[in-house]
Amino acid sequence: MGKIKLIIFDLDGTLIDAYRAIEKSFNHVMRAMGLKTQTPETIRRLVGWGDMNLIKPYLAPADLKQGLRLYRKHHKSSLLKYARLYPAARSLLKDLKMRGYQLAVASNRPSRFSRILLKHLKIRGFFDYVLCADQARRPKPHPEMLNRIVKRLCFKKTQAFYVGDMAIDACAGRAAGIKTIIISGGSSSRAEIKKEKPFKVISALGDLKKLL
C-alpha cells in the first residue's frame, strides 16, 4: 500500500451524513405537488444518483422541471440545518493531509450543493480537487469523473484509492481501474456492494487508516 498517493472520496454517505437534509427536501417537493411523502428508508435507497434521479420516479415528466426547482431551492437551507460530518471524517482528512496524501472529491451532487457542504462543514481546504456531476458529461457509475481526477492531479491509477459507500461507487472504481474501498451502511446493501467486487469493504470510515 506504500505506493498510494491519492485518495478520492465520495461525499454523501462516505464523509457526510446528509440523509436527513435530503429527506426533508424530497418530502417538501412531494407536499408542494400534492403527492404522498415517503419514508426515510425509501428516500435513502434513491440517494447517490443525483437530485434529478432522486425525484424522477415520483413525478410525471411534465412536472420534473418544477419539482427539481422546488427541491434545489429548499435544499440549500436544508443542508445548512441538517447535514453533518461523520464522526471520524475530520480527523481522518487532517491525518491524511499531514501524511502527504493528495485528496479529491468525486460527487454526483451538483457542484453548487457540494460547495455549500464543503464550506459549511469546513473541510474544503483538505481537498486538492473537487469534481461534481454537473462538471462531467457522464456521472458515476461511469468512470469519467475518476479518470479526470487522476489525470488532473498527475497520478497513475495504481497510486490511487477511491472511497465510497454505494454499489455505483464500486462500479465506477472498477470501470476506472482504481482500487475502490466501500464503507458499508450507506444506501446500498452489502450484497449489492459485493456484486460489484470492490477492492475492500470496511465497516467504518476510521478503518481506512488500517489499509494505509
Summary of the structure (lengths in Angstrom):
residues: 212
radius of gyration: 16.7
end to end distance: 6.1
largest distance: 55.0
contacts: 707
relative contact order: 0.17
helix: 52%
strand: 15%
